[in-house]
Amino acid sequence: MRLVKKVFGSFKYSLLLLTFFLLIVACSKAPVTGRSQLILISESQEIQLGLTAYDQVLSSEKLSSNQEYVSAVKRVGNKIAPFTEKNYNWRFNVIESSQVNAWCLPGGKIAFYEGILDIMENEGQIAAVMGHEIAHATARHGGERISLGILTQVGAIALQIALREEDPAIQYAVFQAYIPAVSIGAILPFSRKQEYEADRMGMVYMARAGYDPQEAINLWKIMLEVNKGKERPPQWLSTHPITENRIKELEEFLPEALEIYNDSDKEPNRKIR
Ligand SMILES: [Zn+2]
């Protein structure tokens, strides 16, 4: 017990010192929610990383030849992007794959898989996913994740300093516990927090652009049906919130988004097929 106290005490002290220097240079705020963020890389570095990774991924994947899907995704993306706070060089593409997924890289580089479009009913549902992915970019969630990775390493260095006079067996045991503890205690909860934030921001973005935010909830209910019976990890071991919790949160955000939608220039909610 004394050892735990001692290690923890000097660990906290070393960590405090190391992060102090980082904190001075790195405070920003997420758009829409106004959440304070710690981001240790510049936005232009982040955008460059996003662009390089995007070109790499797309060159190794097959782009979709489904013209209905491609034009719907590009139309919705280009419709929503001007309603955000960022003036990125946006990219929207569809990849030929049955995966039910979509993703976004820093700087607004977005891809949908055909599989997620297969389960959607209309462009309002594309707008729901698009708003969510766009929000990951404008809120700089990629930069935040990279920063959390840096801090995890800083923590490991601080731990090394704190433990330097201890028995090697104790050092080993503490390091063995460090990564899972940081994952379960910090990285995974943080990732889920970003997901909720992207959900809320995405609803605001789609509503500003004239898409009915109710479609976000409709889509997650379809997702729930599609994944029925499939095994999934408990929420505390997952990067994403469980779908039921997501729907609950979206229902809470809905009134705020509906107000925005009612003042918008409404887009027709075209069927995809
Ligand atoms: Zn997400």
Residues whose N, C-alpha, C, O or C-beta is under 5 A from the ligand:
A	BS01	ZN	E195 A198
